[in-house]
Amino acid sequence: MRGFKERGTTTTPFDMVMLNDLDRFHLVMDVIDRVDGLASRAAVLRQRMADARLSARLYTREHGADDPRIAGWAWESSERNERSG
């Protein structure tokens, strides 16, 4: 069960998502941890997600804003995907 964890702090939008364990990195790690047989096959990916999570947290603490690679991220449009596929 996921939900909001109040910690009485002012932070960035993505950092708040991370504080509540709802960020994309944590969700990937959860899948790897919960799907039978996936932990050993996806250990490198899991570590990359843990590293990315830490990097995002450190960036926020140092700059007071979300990392632009996270804040500026968007899904590619389906039109672009159809042309390249």
Secondary structure, DSSP 8 states (H G I E B T S, - for coil): -------S----HHHHHHHTT-SHHHHHHHHHHHSTTHHHHTHHHHHHHHHHHHHHHHHHHHHSS--HHHHT-----HHHHHHH-
